[in-house]
Amino acid sequence: MADPARTASAPANAQQRYEVHRADLPLSCPLPSMALWNSHPRVYLPIEAEGGTSHCPYCGATYVLVD
C-alpha cells in the first residue's frame, strides 16, 4: 500500500502557468505535490534571481512569484 504522505496529489505538468509563493521556495519543476513517474527530472528554478518569473527548460511551464 502506498504511503499517503509520499503520494503526489496533482498530475505533473498539467498546466502551462503556475502561481507560486515565497513559502514554496526553493522552486522546483515539477513541484513537490506533482507526480514524478510520468514527468521529467526535477530541476530547481532561480525564480527570485530571474525577477519573479521562471520557465522550466524541460516542459516549458511558466512559474510566477505572486508575493
mmCIF file of the N, C-alpha and C atoms, coordinates in Angstrom:
data_MODEL
# 
_entry.id   MODEL 
# 
loop_
_atom_site.group_PDB 
_atom_site.id 
_atom_site.type_symbol 
_atom_site.label_atom_id 
_atom_site.label_alt_id 
_atom_site.label_comp_id 
_atom_site.label_asym_id 
_atom_site.label_entity_id 
_atom_site.label_seq_id 
_atom_site.pdbx_PDB_ins_code 
_atom_site.Cartn_x 
_atom_site.Cartn_y 
_atom_site.Cartn_z 
_atom_site.occupancy 
_atom_site.B_iso_or_equiv 
_atom_site.pdbx_formal_charge 
_atom_site.auth_seq_id 
_atom_site.auth_comp_id 
_atom_site.auth_asym_id 
_atom_site.auth_atom_id 
_atom_site.pdbx_PDB_model_num 
ATOM 1   N N  . MET A 1 1  ? 0.837  -1.180 0.000   1.00 0.00 ? 1  MET A N  1 
ATOM 2   C CA . MET A 1 1  ? 0.000  0.000  0.000   1.00 0.00 ? 1  MET A CA 1 
ATOM 3   C C  . MET A 1 1  ? 0.882  1.245  0.000   1.00 0.00 ? 1  MET A C  1 
ATOM 4   N N  . ALA A 1 2  ? 0.526  2.249  -0.786  1.00 0.00 ? 2  ALA A N  1 
ATOM 5   C CA . ALA A 1 2  ? 1.317  3.478  -0.903  1.00 0.00 ? 2  ALA A CA 1 
ATOM 6   C C  . ALA A 1 2  ? 1.177  4.327  0.352   1.00 0.00 ? 2  ALA A C  1 
ATOM 7   N N  . ASP A 1 3  ? 2.265  4.969  0.721   1.00 0.00 ? 3  ASP A N  1 
ATOM 8   C CA . ASP A 1 3  ? 2.270  5.869  1.859   1.00 0.00 ? 3  ASP A CA 1 
ATOM 9   C C  . ASP A 1 3  ? 1.598  7.169  1.436   1.00 0.00 ? 3  ASP A C  1 
ATOM 10  N N  . PRO A 1 4  ? 0.478  7.580  2.064   1.00 0.00 ? 4  PRO A N  1 
ATOM 11  C CA . PRO A 1 4  ? -0.232 8.794  1.647   1.00 0.00 ? 4  PRO A CA 1 
ATOM 12  C C  . PRO A 1 4  ? 0.618  10.050 1.746   1.00 0.00 ? 4  PRO A C  1 
ATOM 13  N N  . ALA A 1 5  ? 1.570  10.089 2.663   1.00 0.00 ? 5  ALA A N  1 
ATOM 14  C CA . ALA A 1 5  ? 2.425  11.265 2.798   1.00 0.00 ? 5  ALA A CA 1 
ATOM 15  C C  . ALA A 1 5  ? 3.371  11.400 1.612   1.00 0.00 ? 5  ALA A C  1 
ATOM 16  N N  . ARG A 1 6  ? 3.616  10.296 0.887   1.00 0.00 ? 6  ARG A N  1 
ATOM 17  C CA . ARG A 1 6  ? 4.551  10.326 -0.230  1.00 0.00 ? 6  ARG A CA 1 
ATOM 18  C C  . ARG A 1 6  ? 3.848  10.309 -1.579  1.00 0.00 ? 6  ARG A C  1 
ATOM 19  N N  . THR A 1 7  ? 2.531  10.228 -1.572  1.00 0.00 ? 7  THR A N  1 
ATOM 20  C CA . THR A 1 7  ? 1.770  10.162 -2.814  1.00 0.00 ? 7  THR A CA 1 
ATOM 21  C C  . THR A 1 7  ? 1.475  11.569 -3.309  1.00 0.00 ? 7  THR A C  1 
ATOM 22  N N  . ALA A 1 8  ? 1.785  11.855 -4.554  1.00 0.00 ? 8  ALA A N  1 
ATOM 23  C CA . ALA A 1 8  ? 1.537  13.168 -5.132  1.00 0.00 ? 8  ALA A CA 1 
ATOM 24  C C  . ALA A 1 8  ? 0.042  13.389 -5.297  1.00 0.00 ? 8  ALA A C  1 
ATOM 25  N N  . SER A 1 9  ? -0.367 14.629 -5.143  1.00 0.00 ? 9  SER A N  1 
ATOM 26  C CA . SER A 1 9  ? -1.785 14.945 -5.226  1.00 0.00 ? 9  SER A CA 1 
ATOM 27  C C  . SER A 1 9  ? -2.187 15.603 -6.541  1.00 0.00 ? 9  SER A C  1 
ATOM 28  N N  . ALA A 1 10 ? -1.238 15.873 -7.402  1.00 0.00 ? 10 ALA A N  1 
ATOM 29  C CA . ALA A 1 10 ? -1.548 16.540 -8.663  1.00 0.00 ? 10 ALA A CA 1 
ATOM 30  C C  . ALA A 1 10 ? -0.755 15.908 -9.792  1.00 0.00 ? 10 ALA A C  1 
ATOM 31  N N  . PRO A 1 11 ? -1.310 15.892 -10.992 1.00 0.00 ? 11 PRO A N  1 
ATOM 32  C CA . PRO A 1 11 ? -0.541 15.376 -12.129 1.00 0.00 ? 11 PRO A CA 1 
ATOM 33  C C  . PRO A 1 11 ? 0.583  16.340 -12.475 1.00 0.00 ? 11 PRO A C  1 
ATOM 34  N N  . ALA A 1 12 ? 1.663  15.818 -12.961 1.00 0.00 ? 12 ALA A N  1 
ATOM 35  C CA . ALA A 1 12 ? 2.799  16.656 -13.336 1.00 0.00 ? 12 ALA A CA 1 
ATOM 36  C C  . ALA A 1 12 ? 2.526  17.371 -14.650 1.00 0.00 ? 12 ALA A C  1 
ATOM 37  N N  . ASN A 1 13 ? 2.952  18.607 -14.714 1.00 0.00 ? 13 ASN A N  1 
ATOM 38  C CA . ASN A 1 13 ? 2.915  19.395 -15.947 1.00 0.00 ? 13 ASN A CA 1 
ATOM 39  C C  . ASN A 1 13 ? 1.525  19.466 -16.584 1.00 0.00 ? 13 ASN A C  1 
ATOM 40  N N  . ALA A 1 14 ? 0.490  19.569 -15.764 1.00 0.00 ? 14 ALA A N  1 
ATOM 41  C CA . ALA A 1 14 ? -0.876 19.632 -16.270 1.00 0.00 ? 14 ALA A CA 1 
ATOM 42  C C  . ALA A 1 14 ? -1.233 21.034 -16.752 1.00 0.00 ? 14 ALA A C  1 
ATOM 43  N N  . GLN A 1 15 ? -0.498 22.031 -16.290 1.00 0.00 ? 15 GLN A N  1 
ATOM 44  C CA . GLN A 1 15 ? -0.767 23.414 -16.675 1.00 0.00 ? 15 GLN A CA 1 
ATOM 45  C C  . GLN A 1 15 ? 0.477  24.001 -17.333 1.00 0.00 ? 15 GLN A C  1 
ATOM 46  N N  . GLN A 1 16 ? 0.314  25.129 -17.965 1.00 0.00 ? 16 GLN A N  1 
ATOM 47  C CA . GLN A 1 16 ? 1.468  25.823 -18.534 1.00 0.00 ? 16 GLN A CA 1 
ATOM 48  C C  . GLN A 1 16 ? 1.878  27.031 -17.702 1.00 0.00 ? 16 GLN A C  1 
ATOM 49  N N  . ARG A 1 17 ? 1.037  27.447 -16.724 1.00 0.00 ? 17 ARG A N  1 
ATOM 50  C CA . ARG A 1 17 ? 1.353  28.595 -15.870 1.00 0.00 ? 17 ARG A CA 1 
ATOM 51  C C  . ARG A 1 17 ? 0.966  28.252 -14.438 1.00 0.00 ? 17 ARG A C  1 
ATOM 52  N N  . TYR A 1 18 ? 1.890  28.494 -13.527 1.00 0.00 ? 18 TYR A N  1 
ATOM 53  C CA . TYR A 1 18 ? 1.663  28.224 -12.116 1.00 0.00 ? 18 TYR A CA 1 
ATOM 54  C C  . TYR A 1 18 ? 2.014  29.471 -11.320 1.00 0.00 ? 18 TYR A C  1 
ATOM 55  N N  . GLU A 1 19 ? 1.182  29.830 -10.354 1.00 0.00 ? 19 GLU A N  1 
ATOM 56  C CA . GLU A 1 19 ? 1.493  30.908 -9.428  1.00 0.00 ? 19 GLU A CA 1 
ATOM 57  C C  . GLU A 1 19 ? 2.057  30.272 -8.170  1.00 0.00 ? 19 GLU A C  1 
ATOM 58  N N  . VAL A 1 20 ? 3.196  30.779 -7.718  1.00 0.00 ? 20 VAL A N  1 
ATOM 59  C CA . VAL A 1 20 ? 3.852  30.242 -6.535  1.00 0.00 ? 20 VAL A CA 1 
ATOM 60  C C  . VAL A 1 20 ? 4.094  31.368 -5.533  1.00 0.00 ? 20 VAL A C  1 
ATOM 61  N N  . HIS A 1 21 ? 4.325  30.984 -4.287  1.00 0.00 ? 21 HIS A N  1 
ATOM 62  C CA . HIS A 1 21 ? 4.557  31.934 -3.196  1.00 0.00 ? 21 HIS A CA 1 
ATOM 63  C C  . HIS A 1 21 ? 5.946  31.711 -2.617  1.00 0.00 ? 21 HIS A C  1 
ATOM 64  N N  . ARG A 1 22 ? 6.429  32.683 -1.874  1.00 0.00 ? 22 ARG A N  1 
ATOM 65  C CA . ARG A 1 22 ? 7.759  32.558 -1.260  1.00 0.00 ? 22 ARG A CA 1 
ATOM 66  C C  . ARG A 1 22 ? 7.843  31.332 -0.359  1.00 0.00 ? 22 ARG A C  1 
ATOM 67  N N  . ALA A 1 23 ? 6.729  30.930 0.216   1.00 0.00 ? 23 ALA A N  1 
ATOM 68  C CA . ALA A 1 23 ? 6.701  29.731 1.062   1.00 0.00 ? 23 ALA A CA 1 
ATOM 69  C C  . ALA A 1 23 ? 6.993  28.472 0.249   1.00 0.00 ? 23 ALA A C  1 
ATOM 70  N N  . ASP A 1 24 ? 6.834  28.534 -1.080  1.00 0.00 ? 24 ASP A N  1 
ATOM 71  C CA . ASP A 1 24 ? 7.094  27.395 -1.961  1.00 0.00 ? 24 ASP A CA 1 
ATOM 72  C C  . ASP A 1 24 ? 8.562  27.274 -2.360  1.00 0.00 ? 24 ASP A C  1 
ATOM 73  N N  . LEU A 1 25 ? 9.380  28.254 -2.005  1.00 0.00 ? 25 LEU A N  1 
ATOM 74  C CA . LEU A 1 25 ? 10.789 28.254 -2.386  1.00 0.00 ? 25 LEU A CA 1 
ATOM 75  C C  . LEU A 1 25 ? 11.584 27.304 -1.509  1.00 0.00 ? 25 LEU A C  1 
ATOM 76  N N  . PRO A 1 26 ? 12.624 26.651 -1.980  1.00 0.00 ? 26 PRO A N  1 
ATOM 77  C CA . PRO A 1 26 ? 13.149 26.749 -3.334  1.00 0.00 ? 26 PRO A CA 1 
ATOM 78  C C  . PRO A 1 26 ? 12.193 26.098 -4.331  1.00 0.00 ? 26 PRO A C  1 
ATOM 79  N N  . LEU A 1 27 ? 12.081 26.721 -5.485  1.00 0.00 ? 27 LEU A N  1 
ATOM 80  C CA . LEU A 1 27 ? 11.143 26.302 -6.516  1.00 0.00 ? 27 LEU A CA 1 
ATOM 81  C C  . LEU A 1 27 ? 11.738 25.213 -7.392  1.00 0.00 ? 27 LEU A C  1 
ATOM 82  N N  . SER A 1 28 ? 10.966 24.165 -7.585  1.00 0.00 ? 28 SER A N  1 
ATOM 83  C CA . SER A 1 28 ? 11.395 23.108 -8.493  1.00 0.00 ? 28 SER A CA 1 
ATOM 84  C C  . SER A 1 28 ? 10.257 22.751 -9.433  1.00 0.00 ? 28 SER A C  1 
ATOM 85  N N  . CYS A 1 29 ? 10.618 22.248 -10.585 1.00 0.00 ? 29 CYS A N  1 
ATOM 86  C CA . CYS A 1 29 ? 9.636  21.728 -11.534 1.00 0.00 ? 29 CYS A CA 1 
ATOM 87  C C  . CYS A 1 29 ? 10.028 20.296 -11.821 1.00 0.00 ? 29 CYS A C  1 
ATOM 88  N N  . PRO A 1 30 ? 9.137  19.351 -11.662 1.00 0.00 ? 30 PRO A N  1 
ATOM 89  C CA . PRO A 1 30 ? 7.782  19.513 -11.156 1.00 0.00 ? 30 PRO A CA 1 
ATOM 90  C C  . PRO A 1 30 ? 7.786  19.874 -9.675  1.00 0.00 ? 30 PRO A C  1 
ATOM 91  N N  . LEU A 1 31 ? 6.674  20.494 -9.247  1.00 0.00 ? 31 LEU A N  1 
ATOM 92  C CA . LEU A 1 31 ? 6.508  20.863 -7.849  1.00 0.00 ? 31 LEU A CA 1 
ATOM 93  C C  . LEU A 1 31 ? 6.444  19.597 -6.993  1.00 0.00 ? 31 LEU A C  1 
ATOM 94  N N  . PRO A 1 32 ? 6.783  19.696 -5.709  1.00 0.00 ? 32 PRO A N  1 
ATOM 95  C CA . PRO A 1 32 ? 6.744  18.512 -4.840  1.00 0.00 ? 32 PRO A CA 1 
ATOM 96  C C  . PRO A 1 32 ? 5.372  17.832 -4.781  1.00 0.00 ? 32 PRO A C  1 
ATOM 97  N N  . SER A 1 33 ? 4.304  18.569 -5.031  1.00 0.00 ? 33 SER A N  1 
ATOM 98  C CA . SER A 1 33 ? 2.963  17.979 -4.974  1.00 0.00 ? 33 SER A CA 1 
ATOM 99  C C  . SER A 1 33 ? 2.587  17.235 -6.250  1.00 0.00 ? 33 SER A C  1 
ATOM 100 N N  . MET A 1 34 ? 3.449  17.264 -7.250  1.00 0.00 ? 34 MET A N  1 
ATOM 101 C CA . MET A 1 34 ? 3.159  16.621 -8.538  1.00 0.00 ? 34 MET A CA 1 
ATOM 102 C C  . MET A 1 34 ? 3.763  15.222 -8.622  1.00 0.00 ? 34 MET A C  1 
ATOM 103 N N  . ALA A 1 35 ? 3.109  14.373 -9.387  1.00 0.00 ? 35 ALA A N  1 
ATOM 104 C CA . ALA A 1 35 ? 3.631  13.025 -9.622  1.00 0.00 ? 35 ALA A CA 1 
ATOM 105 C C  . ALA A 1 35 ? 4.896  13.098 -10.475 1.00 0.00 ? 35 ALA A C  1 
ATOM 106 N N  . LEU A 1 36 ? 5.889  12.317 -10.135 1.00 0.00 ? 36 LEU A N  1 
ATOM 107 C CA . LEU A 1 36 ? 7.144  12.327 -10.896 1.00 0.00 ? 36 LEU A CA 1 
ATOM 108 C C  . LEU A 1 36 ? 7.248  11.180 -11.890 1.00 0.00 ? 36 LEU A C  1 
ATOM 109 N N  . TRP A 1 37 ? 6.472  10.149 -11.720 1.00 0.00 ? 37 TRP A N  1 
ATOM 110 C CA . TRP A 1 37 ? 6.648  8.953  -12.539 1.00 0.00 ? 37 TRP A CA 1 
ATOM 111 C C  . TRP A 1 37 ? 6.440  9.205  -14.028 1.00 0.00 ? 37 TRP A C  1 
ATOM 112 N N  . ASN A 1 38 ? 5.644  10.210 -14.393 1.00 0.00 ? 38 ASN A N  1 
ATOM 113 C CA . ASN A 1 38 ? 5.386  10.464 -15.807 1.00 0.00 ? 38 ASN A CA 1 
ATOM 114 C C  . ASN A 1 38 ? 5.876  11.846 -16.231 1.00 0.00 ? 38 ASN A C  1 
ATOM 115 N N  . SER A 1 39 ? 6.891  12.337 -15.564 1.00 0.00 ? 39 SER A N  1 
ATOM 116 C CA . SER A 1 39 ? 7.365  13.683 -15.818 1.00 0.00 ? 39 SER A CA 1 
ATOM 117 C C  . SER A 1 39 ? 8.852  13.670 -16.162 1.00 0.00 ? 39 SER A C  1 
ATOM 118 N N  . HIS A 1 40 ? 9.430  14.843 -16.201 1.00 0.00 ? 40 HIS A N  1 
ATOM 119 C CA . HIS A 1 40 ? 10.859 14.994 -16.447 1.00 0.00 ? 40 HIS A CA 1 
ATOM 120 C C  . HIS A 1 40 ? 11.612 15.021 -15.118 1.00 0.00 ? 40 HIS A C  1 
ATOM 121 N N  . PRO A 1 41 ? 12.937 14.962 -15.145 1.00 0.00 ? 41 PRO A N  1 
ATOM 122 C CA . PRO A 1 41 ? 13.707 15.056 -13.901 1.00 0.00 ? 41 PRO A CA 1 
ATOM 123 C C  . PRO A 1 41 ? 13.438 16.389 -13.202 1.00 0.00 ? 41 PRO A C  1 
ATOM 124 N N  . ARG A 1 42 ? 13.513 16.388 -11.892 1.00 0.00 ? 42 ARG A N  1 
ATOM 125 C CA . ARG A 1 42 ? 13.289 17.620 -11.123 1.00 0.00 ? 42 ARG A CA 1 
ATOM 126 C C  . ARG A 1 42 ? 14.430 18.595 -11.388 1.00 0.00 ? 42 ARG A C  1 
ATOM 127 N N  . VAL A 1 43 ? 14.057 19.833 -11.652 1.00 0.00 ? 43 VAL A N  1 
ATOM 128 C CA . VAL A 1 43 ? 15.031 20.896 -11.876 1.00 0.00 ? 43 VAL A CA 1 
ATOM 129 C C  . VAL A 1 43 ? 14.640 22.072 -10.979 1.00 0.00 ? 43 VAL A C  1 
ATOM 130 N N  . TYR A 1 44 ? 15.632 22.692 -10.352 1.00 0.00 ? 44 TYR A N  1 
ATOM 131 C CA . TYR A 1 44 ? 15.370 23.841 -9.483  1.00 0.00 ? 44 TYR A CA 1 
ATOM 132 C C  . TYR A 1 44 ? 15.485 25.116 -10.306 1.00 0.00 ? 44 TYR A C  1 
ATOM 133 N N  . LEU A 1 45 ? 14.520 26.015 -10.106 1.00 0.00 ? 45 LEU A N  1 
ATOM 134 C CA . LEU A 1 45 ? 14.427 27.235 -10.901 1.00 0.00 ? 45 LEU A CA 1 
ATOM 135 C C  . LEU A 1 45 ? 14.732 28.456 -10.030 1.00 0.00 ? 45 LEU A C  1 
ATOM 136 N N  . PRO A 1 46 ? 15.647 29.337 -10.466 1.00 0.00 ? 46 PRO A N  1 
ATOM 137 C CA . PRO A 1 46 ? 16.034 30.522 -9.693  1.00 0.00 ? 46 PRO A CA 1 
ATOM 138 C C  . PRO A 1 46 ? 15.062 31.682 -9.894  1.00 0.00 ? 46 PRO A C  1 
ATOM 139 N N  . ILE A 1 47 ? 13.826 31.514 -9.460  1.00 0.00 ? 47 ILE A N  1 
ATOM 140 C CA . ILE A 1 47 ? 12.770 32.480 -9.756  1.00 0.00 ? 47 ILE A CA 1 
ATOM 141 C C  . ILE A 1 47 ? 13.063 33.868 -9.188  1.00 0.00 ? 47 ILE A C  1 
ATOM 142 N N  . GLU A 1 48 ? 13.669 33.952 -8.008  1.00 0.00 ? 48 GLU A N  1 
ATOM 143 C CA . GLU A 1 48 ? 13.967 35.269 -7.433  1.00 0.00 ? 48 GLU A CA 1 
ATOM 144 C C  . GLU A 1 48 ? 15.035 35.992 -8.258  1.00 0.00 ? 48 GLU A C  1 
ATOM 145 N N  . ALA A 1 49 ? 16.050 35.283 -8.692  1.00 0.00 ? 49 ALA A N  1 
ATOM 146 C CA . ALA A 1 49 ? 17.125 35.881 -9.491  1.00 0.00 ? 49 ALA A CA 1 
ATOM 147 C C  . ALA A 1 49 ? 16.648 36.258 -10.887 1.00 0.00 ? 49 ALA A C  1 
ATOM 148 N N  . GLU A 1 50 ? 15.548 35.661 -11.326 1.00 0.00 ? 50 GLU A N  1 
ATOM 149 C CA . GLU A 1 50 ? 15.017 35.935 -12.662 1.00 0.00 ? 50 GLU A CA 1 
ATOM 150 C C  . GLU A 1 50 ? 13.882 36.956 -12.637 1.00 0.00 ? 50 GLU A C  1 
ATOM 151 N N  . GLY A 1 51 ? 13.756 37.710 -11.549 1.00 0.00 ? 51 GLY A N  1 
ATOM 152 C CA . GLY A 1 51 ? 12.770 38.786 -11.495 1.00 0.00 ? 51 GLY A CA 1 
ATOM 153 C C  . GLY A 1 51 ? 11.347 38.341 -11.201 1.00 0.00 ? 51 GLY A C  1 
ATOM 154 N N  . GLY A 1 52 ? 11.169 37.145 -10.665 1.00 0.00 ? 52 GLY A N  1 
ATOM 155 C CA . GLY A 1 52 ? 9.828  36.703 -10.278 1.00 0.00 ? 52 GLY A CA 1 
ATOM 156 C C  . GLY A 1 52 ? 9.118  35.825 -11.287 1.00 0.00 ? 52 GLY A C  1 
ATOM 157 N N  . THR A 1 53 ? 9.765  35.508 -12.400 1.00 0.00 ? 53 THR A N  1 
ATOM 158 C CA . THR A 1 53 ? 9.184  34.614 -13.399 1.00 0.00 ? 53 THR A CA 1 
ATOM 159 C C  . THR A 1 53 ? 10.262 33.653 -13.882 1.00 0.00 ? 53 THR A C  1 
ATOM 160 N N  . SER A 1 54 ? 9.941  32.359 -13.893 1.00 0.00 ? 54 SER A N  1 
ATOM 161 C CA . SER A 1 54 ? 10.879 31.347 -14.387 1.00 0.00 ? 54 SER A CA 1 
ATOM 162 C C  . SER A 1 54 ? 10.174 30.416 -15.350 1.00 0.00 ? 54 SER A C  1 
ATOM 163 N N  . HIS A 1 55 ? 10.940 29.873 -16.275 1.00 0.00 ? 55 HIS A N  1 
ATOM 164 C CA . HIS A 1 55 ? 10.424 28.910 -17.251 1.00 0.00 ? 55 HIS A CA 1 
ATOM 165 C C  . HIS A 1 55 ? 11.208 27.611 -17.104 1.00 0.00 ? 55 HIS A C  1 
ATOM 166 N N  . CYS A 1 56 ? 10.495 26.511 -17.075 1.00 0.00 ? 56 CYS A N  1 
ATOM 167 C CA . CYS A 1 56 ? 11.140 25.206 -16.976 1.00 0.00 ? 56 CYS A CA 1 
ATOM 168 C C  . CYS A 1 56 ? 11.775 24.850 -18.321 1.00 0.00 ? 56 CYS A C  1 
ATOM 169 N N  . PRO A 1 57 ? 13.057 24.485 -18.323 1.00 0.00 ? 57 PRO A N  1 
ATOM 170 C CA . PRO A 1 57 ? 13.710 24.132 -19.588 1.00 0.00 ? 57 PRO A CA 1 
ATOM 171 C C  . PRO A 1 57 ? 13.235 22.796 -20.157 1.00 0.00 ? 57 PRO A C  1 
ATOM 172 N N  . TYR A 1 58 ? 12.598 21.957 -19.356 1.00 0.00 ? 58 TYR A N  1 
ATOM 173 C CA . TYR A 1 58 ? 12.122 20.660 -19.828 1.00 0.00 ? 58 TYR A CA 1 
ATOM 174 C C  . TYR A 1 58 ? 10.731 20.747 -20.441 1.00 0.00 ? 58 TYR A C  1 
ATOM 175 N N  . CYS A 1 59 ? 9.773  21.286 -19.678 1.00 0.00 ? 59 CYS A N  1 
ATOM 176 C CA . CYS A 1 59 ? 8.379  21.243 -20.129 1.00 0.00 ? 59 CYS A CA 1 
ATOM 177 C C  . CYS A 1 59 ? 7.843  22.595 -20.575 1.00 0.00 ? 59 CYS A C  1 
ATOM 178 N N  . GLY A 1 60 ? 8.585  23.673 -20.322 1.00 0.00 ? 60 GLY A N  1 
ATOM 179 C CA . GLY A 1 60 ? 8.157  24.992 -20.755 1.00 0.00 ? 60 GLY A CA 1 
ATOM 180 C C  . GLY A 1 60 ? 7.154  25.661 -19.838 1.00 0.00 ? 60 GLY A C  1 
ATOM 181 N N  . ALA A 1 61 ? 6.824  25.046 -18.697 1.00 0.00 ? 61 ALA A N  1 
ATOM 182 C CA . ALA A 1 61 ? 5.879  25.651 -17.754 1.00 0.00 ? 61 ALA A CA 1 
ATOM 183 C C  . ALA A 1 61 ? 6.448  26.974 -17.248 1.00 0.00 ? 61 ALA A C  1 
ATOM 184 N N  . THR A 1 62 ? 5.573  27.938 -17.051 1.00 0.00 ? 62 THR A N  1 
ATOM 185 C CA . THR A 1 62 ? 5.958  29.237 -16.526 1.00 0.00 ? 62 THR A CA 1 
ATOM 186 C C  . THR A 1 62 ? 5.529  29.326 -15.064 1.00 0.00 ? 62 THR A C  1 
ATOM 187 N N  . TYR A 1 63 ? 6.433  29.774 -14.222 1.00 0.00 ? 63 TYR A N  1 
ATOM 188 C CA . TYR A 1 63 ? 6.147  29.953 -12.798 1.00 0.00 ? 63 TYR A CA 1 
ATOM 189 C C  . TYR A 1 63 ? 6.250  31.435 -12.497 1.00 0.00 ? 63 TYR A C  1 
ATOM 190 N N  . VAL A 1 64 ? 5.233  31.965 -11.792 1.00 0.00 ? 64 VAL A N  1 
ATOM 191 C CA . VAL A 1 64 ? 5.184  33.378 -11.445 1.00 0.00 ? 64 VAL A CA 1 
ATOM 192 C C  . VAL A 1 64 ? 5.121  33.511 -9.932  1.00 0.00 ? 64 VAL A C  1 
ATOM 193 N N  . LEU A 1 65 ? 6.045  34.281 -9.365  1.00 0.00 ? 65 LEU A N  1 
ATOM 194 C CA . LEU A 1 65 ? 6.074  34.534 -7.924  1.00 0.00 ? 65 LEU A CA 1 
ATOM 195 C C  . LEU A 1 65 ? 5.070  35.626 -7.618  1.00 0.00 ? 65 LEU A C  1 
ATOM 196 N N  . VAL A 1 66 ? 4.068  35.329 -6.796  1.00 0.00 ? 66 VAL A N  1 
ATOM 197 C CA . VAL A 1 66 ? 2.979  36.290 -6.559  1.00 0.00 ? 66 VAL A CA 1 
ATOM 198 C C  . VAL A 1 66 ? 3.077  37.034 -5.241  1.00 0.00 ? 66 VAL A C  1 
ATOM 199 N N  . ASP A 1 67 ? 4.076  36.754 -4.426  1.00 0.00 ? 67 ASP A N  1 
ATOM 200 C CA . ASP A 1 67 ? 4.234  37.542 -3.193  1.00 0.00 ? 67 ASP A CA 1 
ATOM 201 C C  . ASP A 1 67 ? 5.686  37.737 -2.850  1.00 0.00 ? 67 ASP A C  1 
# 
